[in-house]
Amino acid sequence: MTKSIPEMAVETRLLYQRLAKMQIGDTMSYAALNELIGRDVRQEGRGNLRTATHACLNDGIVIATVRREGVKRLADVEFVGVGEKALDSTRRKARHAIRTMMTADLNSIPSDKRTRHAAVQSALGVVSMFSKEQTVAKIESKSDGAELPLAKTLEMFK
């Protein structure tokens, strides 16, 4: 069902309307997307594409990028890959931030900022640990195919 979304730019609305019509498994090339809005969706039109894919997500339609090709409407079974990719990225970012923070001369940081520094570094350590494949496997082994409440998940690691 096509919706009129007046607060969207024309280009965004055109992309949204086209993406929302995609069937599960369908792909659309960057060239076709570019032609649809008259600009490159990987350059000046990337904001339009991002907003359109977010609007699709709000409608329960998951559109993902296919590197160097275009976009694809994902099937439910493919959502696991989206989560795994996010965990990998999160873990890498957390580890990089920890390494960066470890280079600080703590004696040159005021005590209130030093406390915050330590707290952030500890939180990043938790993020890094919980985004590891071994941690996910441990949670998976106890989940019986259902999402666990946070308290039960944390209990596994005491």
C-alpha positions as CSV (number, residue, x, y, z in Angstrom):
1,M,0.0,0.0,0.0
2,T,1.5,3.3,-1.1
3,K,1.3,6.1,1.5
4,S,1.6,9.8,1.0
5,I,4.3,11.1,3.3
6,P,4.3,14.9,2.8
7,E,7.3,15.6,5.1
8,M,9.6,13.5,2.9
9,A,11.5,14.9,0.0
10,V,10.1,13.9,-3.4
11,E,13.2,11.7,-4.0
12,T,12.8,10.0,-0.7
13,R,9.1,9.4,-1.3
14,L,9.8,7.9,-4.8
15,L,12.4,5.6,-3.3
16,Y,10.1,4.6,-0.5
17,Q,7.2,3.8,-2.8
18,R,9.5,1.7,-5.0
19,L,11.2,-0.2,-2.2
20,A,7.9,-0.9,-0.4
21,K,6.7,-2.7,-3.5
22,M,9.7,-5.1,-3.5
23,Q,8.9,-8.8,-2.7
24,I,11.1,-10.8,-0.3
25,G,14.3,-11.7,-2.0
26,D,14.0,-9.0,-4.7
27,T,17.0,-6.8,-5.4
28,M,17.3,-3.4,-7.0
29,S,20.5,-2.1,-8.5
30,Y,22.0,1.2,-7.6
31,A,21.7,2.2,-11.3
32,A,17.9,1.7,-11.1
33,L,17.7,3.6,-7.9
34,N,19.8,6.4,-9.4
35,E,17.6,6.6,-12.4
36,L,14.5,6.7,-10.3
37,I,15.5,9.9,-8.4
38,G,18.0,11.4,-10.9
39,R,20.9,11.4,-8.5
40,D,23.5,8.9,-7.1
41,V,22.1,7.2,-4.0
42,R,25.6,6.4,-3.0
43,Q,26.6,10.1,-3.0
44,E,24.3,13.0,-2.8
45,G,21.2,10.8,-2.7
46,R,22.3,8.6,0.2
47,G,20.3,10.5,2.7
48,N,17.2,9.9,0.6
49,L,17.9,6.2,0.4
50,R,18.5,5.9,4.1
51,T,15.3,7.7,5.0
52,A,13.3,5.6,2.6
53,T,14.8,2.3,4.0
54,H,13.9,3.6,7.5
55,A,10.4,4.3,6.4
56,C,10.2,0.8,5.0
57,L,11.4,-0.6,8.3
58,N,8.6,1.2,10.1
59,D,6.3,-0.7,7.9
60,G,7.9,-4.0,8.7
61,I,9.9,-4.2,5.4
62,V,13.6,-4.8,5.8
63,I,15.8,-3.4,3.0
64,A,19.5,-4.0,3.2
65,T,22.4,-2.9,1.0
66,V,24.2,-5.4,-1.1
67,R,27.8,-4.2,-1.5
68,R,28.5,-2.7,-4.9
69,E,25.2,-3.9,-6.3
70,G,22.2,-2.2,-4.7
71,V,19.6,-3.1,-2.2
72,K,17.6,-6.3,-1.3
73,R,14.4,-7.0,0.6
74,L,15.4,-9.5,3.3
75,A,13.5,-12.6,4.3
76,D,13.1,-13.2,8.0
77,V,15.8,-15.8,8.1
78,E,18.3,-13.2,6.9
79,F,17.7,-10.9,9.9
80,V,20.1,-13.0,11.9
81,G,22.9,-11.9,9.6
82,V,21.9,-8.3,10.2
83,G,22.3,-8.8,14.0
84,E,25.6,-10.7,13.6
85,K,27.0,-7.9,11.5
86,A,26.0,-5.3,14.1
87,L,27.6,-7.3,16.9
88,D,30.9,-7.6,14.9
89,S,30.9,-3.9,14.2
90,T,30.0,-3.0,17.8
91,R,32.8,-5.3,19.1
92,R,35.4,-3.8,16.8
93,K,34.4,-0.2,17.8
94,A,34.4,-1.0,21.5
95,R,37.9,-2.6,21.2
96,H,39.3,0.3,19.2
97,A,37.9,2.8,21.8
98,I,39.4,0.8,24.6
99,R,42.8,0.8,23.0
100,T,42.6,4.5,22.3
101,M,41.5,5.2,25.9
102,M,44.4,3.1,27.3
103,T,46.9,5.5,25.8
104,A,45.7,8.4,28.1
105,D,48.0,9.6,30.8
106,L,45.6,9.2,33.7
107,N,47.7,11.6,35.9
108,S,46.9,14.4,33.5
109,I,43.1,13.9,33.8
110,P,41.2,15.5,36.6
111,S,39.8,13.0,39.1
112,D,36.1,13.5,38.1
113,K,37.0,12.9,34.5
114,R,39.3,9.9,35.5
115,T,36.4,8.3,37.2
116,R,34.2,8.8,34.1
117,H,37.1,7.5,31.9
118,A,37.3,4.3,34.0
119,A,33.5,3.8,33.9
120,V,33.3,4.2,30.1
121,Q,36.3,1.9,29.6
122,S,34.6,-0.7,31.8
123,A,31.3,-0.4,29.9
124,L,33.2,-0.8,26.6
125,G,34.8,-4.0,28.0
126,V,31.4,-5.4,28.8
127,V,30.1,-4.5,25.3
128,S,33.2,-6.2,23.8
129,M,32.7,-9.3,25.9
130,F,29.0,-9.6,25.2
131,S,29.4,-9.2,21.4
132,K,31.9,-12.1,21.1
133,E,30.7,-15.2,19.2
134,Q,31.5,-17.4,22.2
135,T,29.2,-15.3,24.4
136,V,26.4,-15.4,21.8
137,A,26.8,-19.2,21.6
138,K,26.5,-19.5,25.4
139,I,23.3,-17.5,25.4
140,E,22.0,-19.4,22.4
141,S,22.6,-22.7,24.2
142,K,20.3,-21.6,27.1
143,S,17.6,-19.8,25.1
144,D,15.5,-22.7,23.8
145,G,14.8,-20.5,20.7
146,A,13.3,-17.6,22.6
147,E,14.7,-14.2,23.6
148,L,15.9,-14.2,27.2
149,P,15.1,-11.5,29.7
150,L,18.1,-9.3,30.6
151,A,18.3,-10.5,34.2
152,K,18.5,-14.2,33.0
153,T,21.1,-13.4,30.4
154,L,23.3,-11.6,32.9
155,E,22.8,-14.5,35.5
156,M,24.6,-16.8,33.1
157,F,27.8,-14.8,33.4
158,K,28.0,-14.5,37.2
